[in-house]
Amino acid sequence: YVLMYAKDIKTVKVYKIPKTEKSLSEYNKQDKGGSYRLLRLRNTGVQFFNRETRPNLFFPIYVNPKTGDTSLIPNLNFPIEVLPTTDDGVEGCWTWGKDKINKNPGLIVGQKVRGGKWRIYRKDYLKDESLLTLPKSMLTGTEVNHEVGKEMLTKLFSAAPFEYPKSTELIASLVRIACKSDGIILDSFAGSGTTAHAVLALNKEDRGNRKFILVECEEYADTITAERVRRVINGVENAKDTTLKEGLGGSFTYCTLGKPIEIEAMLTGESLPSYSVLAAHLLFAAAGVSIGDEKLEKKNDDGLFYSDDKNDYYLHYQSDLDYLSSDEALLKQEHAERIRDTSRQNGKKAIVYAAGNYIGQRELTKMGITFCQLPYVLHER
């Protein structure tokens, strides 16, 4: 079973999903208005919707026995009276009132059923909005079975590395229900990577722009989870399935979690990150930029390690406690002036990270320098 939660059940939006082939096959009748199906006009929930609870919806409808046309007024052409009662004689009610029937007379028809009784139906035409339906609490069909998920893994890896993997269609169904076509789907226990596969398949199907985030702590994160995503995107050369062979397209970034950088450990010298690791951390915190496998190193003697359209980023640092405790680790006037001149020449401002400085904030502002003190800036966002 699947449990679904919402942050606020009062505001949550449940999205409609495409009807199945079986559901679409119910629209098996045709007239000048197009394909349609017949739906009972009598409310089937007679326990709650009946003559007593909905007296205004209990009234006779008259049928022309030759054409099946209906009327709210009896006459020679419409002699047969039909009431919204069950086969057991329980008095129910219609789902439409008289006003709605009068506005849509051509949609209400009568049909003779077994035993010579007449029933009233309404025509439900297959239109664009009819191609979608609200999801039901039961997801049926073999496509949501874990055996289908196992078959897919076998196609991708020649053997199923998981015993009970979820099927792609099951996850796709849940994404359709709960997520917009440009939403973000988080899977904190990615396993075999079914969620990414489902999101990529949906994007290919409806040209959506959904994004996925997978989290996996086990050793197979790269060899199975990420590898499945790679194969689904790029295609599997010897696959018999055309879609699987051609690939779904798309892209993703594979990241590994580094060791945490802690202020206390830096202050005591217990754990000092390398220049590259600290620079990458500071850049992501300041600008949201991830450099992937690239190593950030000093580009000049002043500690320039990265530049974007607006800023130059400087890190005055060595992973050595004696250095960080010394006067050398501080930002001095001559150092700041060189940074000022370089950044101004590039038409940018400077962000400087160092253990301390000898310059007042007013002077730094005049220079176009934002100073960030290590290691305390690590807790600022």
Steps between C-alpha positions, in 0.01 A plus 500: 500500500600864459444769760479858373535803726452873450649792690152653512214275389274803457718658234646194329421459131433154359565497127296304250664210321454357148221249466597141430427327171229305681335823618518654155339189350184583698435784253365247253203693361500760227274776372549838336642632828781242497586196710314466828406264779177467698501576873210424733316818589377354828742560786635161601571602859138463613608465863595868507335641187131417484151650491519598867843671487459649149124551447558749215681227304212253520263547206377298200665500158293390202632289213406464135508119457576526127797739512623489861466879519385645831283781633401644835142538375284195422306487172412256224859490377645456849264264680745297709570630850835419663584583862844483666424182694715191541399152384402436863265796501720734708433862410827662400557822305647626172847655472363785287218740588222616268678823400812316387295243309304777325828664394639171364196309366695306239730343759229315694377173346297200607583134438297188551677237710430143604161442652344768284608783731628834378810678627614856449854577385697807405744520210859567609705604196870436461661845487851620582415536868345152493838348419598565863342371816548537875714218640334218688620358829570164335781484245430182308664332204816299450698811401520610867617158622854456631548216251487760223765698685715189519461438126613856427815459711576176316476684168737767630756284682445147359403400854286660770726626781194569718242243610195727521563817297209736444365521148563813296128537429412490872732792576388682184139468616584652838695784338207575267266518800714718726729709283482770235672450167784727617520374858789353700481140622717394795572132569694463825544124453578479130580128486500382140425849364138438399397856589750656260393255227133590554565877495707478181231287335226747594702794368546318170128415491353845561805726442500594866789654690492299821821463699604225737728479802613152602673420829668164557745408777584143397805390299289438188416871465736531202500148355122447503304816590695750291592243235132429435438871448794518258371206297142624496618841374751376243325179394591132522664390176377139489154559648202360309271774629527797260457766771762335718737465207471862388507644853278762658746787484555748780790549738594480867785589733656234722627637832664337799467639850825636640609518861332777702701814568454588867599830663613339827724253321659782299561715808680218680681382189345155542366507144612754245359462147725538200502827309298350215234344723452816706488718187234277344293512819520879527416549133190283524386676819551847351389452140332160480766387252603132497830429328461120483830314476698817424760604757510865597853628544654845541532684168731768641694586814204688646283186512265555207327166444182577302330777302149549371328788321485720810758384753855376546536247785819495710603252768801590722557161662729204563394176669753554777407609854830684559443703183138577591611614847766730358505853365540361147139376491358851542389732220734799498483841330740427214330166437156663490620776266628245248167317515317831456704593193463157336124483551440859389701432188261211429196714584410285799475503877703270722397250767792413726518213750771513768553432870501872579595844370671827595263723303183673615165427342465852357829469314410153372170633367681779313723236344199295386603210724265280702700339780394163644678369808602137524385268638185680624371576151440126459183532707371800305269451200 
